[in-house]
């Protein structure tokens, strides 16, 4: 889609924890990872200082399952995706909260300082995700098209 070009992001960093894979009420695989990206700056004394930034990333479908089976804490990865803003009300304080995260279109292990073996998986097919035909080859675009997730984003 033409509008997607206005909302795209690519980051490279290290996983801060092992990937967390769960399944939504409809059976959709959902992956959550956190990535640290360091900015290096010269401090006042002339020495280099790392200033980390942390990003929450979600992936869906085959991408979620493949990444969960492949990645581990500390791995260097490159994520291509889009920014997603979500808002909710805290159940205990009733305060409105919001966050910006990344919905991944692709996740790749960085081979800059590591080696890897690529193993091709069987594709689930094309088109939008439909739980009723998942076993008959329904794969494709698993990311929800709205912010109506199964649970609160924290």
N, C-alpha and C positions, 0 to 999 in steps of 0.2 A: 504494500500500500504506500502511496506517496506520502501520507502523513507520518508514517513510521520513521522516515528519514530525519524528521525533526526531533525525534525522541530516541536517540541511540547512544550507547555508551560501550566503551571497551576498557577494561581494567586488567592489569596483571599484578598479582600479589601472591601471598602465601596463605593457605588455609589455617585458621586459628584453632580449629577443632575438627574432629572427624565429621564427615557428612552425616546428617540426620535424615533418614528416609522414613516417611510415613505414608499412609494411604487415606485419601479423603473419603467421605461418606459414599461417594459414587464409585470408589475404587481407583480413582486417579492417583498415580504415584506422585508424591510431592517431596522434593529435596530442599533442605535448608542448609546453607553453608555460610560461613563468615570468612571474609578475606581481609588481610591486613596489607596495606600498600604504604610503603615508607617514602617519605620525602626527606632528602638529605639536604641539610643546610649547614653553613659554616657558623659555628657559635662565636661568641664575643672573644673567646681565647684563640680562635683560629682553627679549632678542631672541628671535625665533621660530627654533626648530631642528627640522629634519626628522629623524625617526627611522624609517628604512625597514624594512618587514617583507617577506619574499619568500615566495611560495607557488608550488609546482609544481602544474600542472593538466594532466590528461589528458582527452582527448575521443575518441570512437569514431564510426565510420561516417560518415554524411553530414555530421554536425556537424563532424567532424575535417577532412573534405575542404573544406567550405565555409569554415571558419575559416582553414585554411592558404592558401586562394586569396584571402582577403579581407584578412587582418591582417598587420601588419608591426611591427617593433621600434618602441617608442615610442607605439603606439596605446593610447588609453585604452579599456578594456573593462570590462564587468560580467559576472561569471561566477556562474551559479546551479548548484549541484551538491550533492554529499555528500562528507563526509570519508572517507578511506580509509587505513587503517593497514596497512602492509606490513612484513614482517620477513624477513631473509635472513642467510645466513652469508657473510662475506667470504672469497673464495677464497684469498687470500694469507695473511691473518692468522688465519683461522678464527674471528674475532670475530662475535658476533651483532650485527646492525645493524637499525635500524628507522627508519621515517619516516612522517609523516602528509602526505598530499597531497589534492588535490581531484579528484574525478571529475565532469566537467561534464555537466549536463543541458542547459544552454544557455549560449551565449556571445554577447554583444551588444556592438557597437561603441558607445561612449558618444558622444552628440552634444552634450554639454555645451559643448565647445570646438572642435567640428569639424562638418562637414557630410558627408553620404553619400548614395549612391544605392542603393536597394534593388532587387535583381533576384531574382525568385522562381525557384527551381530546381525541377526535376521531382522529385516525391516518389518514393521507392523502394518504397512500400507500407507495410504495418503488420506488427506482430508482432515476434518475436525474429529476430535476424540469423542467417541460415543461408547459408553460403558457396555451397552448391550451387544456391540459387535466387536469388542476388543479381541476376543479369541478367534474371530473370523477375519482378522487382518484390518481392523479399523484404525490404526495409529495416526500420527500426524501432529497437528497443532493442539497440544494438551493444555496450554496456558489458558486459564479462565479469561473470558473477555470482559469481565466486570470485577469489581473488588469484593464480591460476595463470596468470601472464602468460608471454609468449614468452621473456622474458629478465629479468635482474636489473634492479631499478628505479633504476639510476643511470647 
